[in-house]
Amino acid sequence: MSRLTAWFTHLAALLVGGTGLAYGWARYFGQPADEFAIGHPAEPHLMHAHIVLAPLLIFACGLLWRDHVWKRVASGFPKRRHTGLVIFATAWPMILSGVAIQAAVDDDWRLIWAWIHGIASVLWVLGYAAHQLSRRPA
């Protein structure tokens, strides 16, 4: 994988993961600005930033599949495979549930997709961090 692909992926993961975590905090733990407000004042801005930036991470996942993952799988390269598999396995439900949240009409389904998206996303972020922090093969 090229350095440009790696840096693009790191930047996309930081931006999308950061806005997602910040949005989750604002949505579920942030305090309203006043007694008449429904949620934290930053919540809509964080949600919009997360939605606008998410395609960067989806594109980065495609680049990683082409330039990194498939080459490793095809060659039988075992190093750091466990964290890579966590990233790959959680990327699909994270991406698909993110789209489903936007497309869901029913409130119950939107809540179900939000839970799936939140759990898959936190697992993806943890897997990505573990993958980056694990030792590189010599």
C-alpha positions as CSV (number, residue, x, y, z in Angstrom):
1,M,0.0,0.0,0.0
2,S,1.3,3.5,-0.9
3,R,2.0,6.1,1.8
4,L,-0.6,8.3,0.2
5,T,-3.3,5.5,0.6
6,A,-2.2,5.0,4.2
7,W,-2.3,8.7,5.1
8,F,-5.7,9.1,3.3
9,T,-7.1,6.2,5.3
10,H,-5.7,7.5,8.6
11,L,-7.2,10.9,7.9
12,A,-10.5,9.5,6.9
13,A,-10.7,7.3,10.0
14,L,-9.8,10.2,12.2
15,L,-12.3,12.6,10.7
16,V,-15.2,10.1,10.4
17,G,-14.4,8.3,13.7
18,G,-13.9,11.6,15.5
19,T,-17.1,13.2,14.3
20,G,-19.0,10.0,15.0
21,L,-17.8,9.7,18.5
22,A,-18.3,13.4,19.2
23,Y,-21.9,13.1,17.7
24,G,-22.6,10.1,19.9
25,W,-21.4,12.0,23.0
26,A,-23.4,15.1,22.1
27,R,-26.5,13.0,21.3
28,Y,-26.5,10.8,24.4
29,F,-24.5,12.7,27.0
30,G,-24.4,16.4,26.0
31,Q,-26.5,18.9,27.9
32,P,-29.0,21.2,26.2
33,A,-28.1,24.9,26.0
34,D,-31.2,25.9,27.9
35,E,-34.3,24.4,29.4
36,F,-36.3,24.6,26.1
37,A,-33.6,23.0,23.9
38,I,-34.0,19.4,22.8
39,G,-30.4,18.4,22.5
40,H,-26.8,19.7,22.7
41,P,-26.2,22.7,20.4
42,A,-23.4,20.9,18.5
43,E,-25.4,17.8,17.8
44,P,-26.8,18.7,14.3
45,H,-23.4,20.1,13.1
46,L,-21.6,16.9,14.2
47,M,-24.2,14.7,12.6
48,H,-23.9,16.6,9.3
49,A,-20.1,16.6,9.4
50,H,-20.2,12.8,10.1
51,I,-22.6,12.1,7.2
52,V,-20.6,14.4,4.7
53,L,-17.2,12.8,5.7
54,A,-18.4,9.2,5.8
55,P,-17.9,8.6,2.0
56,L,-14.2,9.3,2.5
57,L,-13.9,6.4,4.9
58,I,-16.0,4.1,2.6
59,F,-13.6,5.0,-0.3
60,A,-10.6,4.4,1.9
61,C,-12.0,0.9,2.8
62,G,-12.2,0.2,-0.9
63,L,-8.6,1.3,-1.4
64,L,-7.5,-0.9,1.5
65,W,-9.3,-3.9,0.1
66,R,-7.6,-3.5,-3.2
67,D,-4.1,-2.4,-2.1
68,H,-3.7,-4.2,1.2
69,V,-6.3,-6.7,2.4
70,W,-6.7,-8.9,-0.7
71,K,-2.9,-9.1,-1.3
72,R,-2.4,-10.3,2.3
73,V,-5.3,-12.8,2.2
74,A,-4.1,-14.2,-1.1
75,S,-0.5,-14.6,0.1
76,G,-1.5,-16.2,3.4
77,F,0.3,-13.4,5.3
78,P,-0.7,-14.1,9.0
79,K,0.8,-11.1,10.8
80,R,-1.7,-8.7,12.4
81,R,-4.5,-10.7,10.8
82,H,-6.8,-10.8,13.8
83,T,-7.1,-7.0,14.1
84,G,-7.4,-6.7,10.3
85,L,-10.3,-9.3,10.3
86,V,-12.1,-7.3,13.1
87,I,-11.8,-4.2,10.9
88,F,-13.1,-6.0,7.9
89,A,-15.9,-7.8,9.7
90,T,-17.2,-4.7,11.4
91,A,-16.8,-2.4,8.3
92,W,-19.8,-4.0,6.5
93,P,-22.4,-3.6,9.3
94,M,-21.0,-0.1,10.1
95,I,-21.4,1.1,6.5
96,L,-24.7,-0.6,5.7
97,S,-26.3,0.4,9.0
98,G,-25.2,4.0,8.5
99,V,-27.0,4.0,5.2
100,A,-30.0,2.3,6.7
101,I,-30.3,4.9,9.5
102,Q,-30.7,7.6,6.8
103,A,-33.2,5.5,4.8
104,A,-35.4,4.1,7.6
105,V,-38.8,5.6,7.8
106,D,-40.1,3.8,10.9
107,D,-38.7,5.1,14.2
108,D,-38.3,1.6,15.6
109,W,-36.1,0.5,12.6
110,R,-34.1,3.7,12.8
111,L,-33.4,2.9,16.5
112,I,-32.4,-0.7,15.6
113,W,-30.1,0.5,12.8
114,A,-28.6,3.2,15.2
115,W,-27.7,0.5,17.7
116,I,-26.2,-1.7,15.1
117,H,-24.2,1.3,13.7
118,G,-23.0,2.4,17.1
119,I,-21.8,-1.1,18.2
120,A,-20.2,-1.9,14.9
121,S,-18.6,1.6,14.7
122,V,-17.1,1.4,18.2
123,L,-15.7,-2.1,17.4
124,W,-14.3,-0.8,14.1
125,V,-12.6,2.1,15.8
126,L,-11.1,-0.2,18.5
127,G,-10.0,-2.7,15.9
128,Y,-8.4,0.0,13.8
129,A,-6.6,1.5,16.8
130,A,-5.4,-2.0,17.8
131,H,-4.2,-2.7,14.2
132,Q,-2.2,0.5,14.2
133,L,-0.7,0.0,17.6
134,S,0.3,-3.7,17.0
135,R,3.8,-4.5,16.1
136,R,4.8,-4.4,12.4
137,P,6.4,-7.5,11.0
138,A,10.1,-7.3,10.4
